[in-house]
Amino acid sequence: MIRIAKESDPKRLAELKEKINDSHYLNVAISSIAHTLTREIVNENEA
């Protein structure tokens, strides 16, 4: 199956590039991902 990429939104890309350089944003994002992964692993082990 071949997926065709959507056209990129230059405004959205600029916003994301700005966020990548914001250390507070990255810390929150990484913490959120770690929390989600930990919760998934714990729930899987309980099942």
Buried (B, 14 or more C-beta within 10 A) or exposed (E): EEEEEEEEEEEEEEEEEEEEEEEEEEEEEEEEEEEEEEEEEEEEEEE
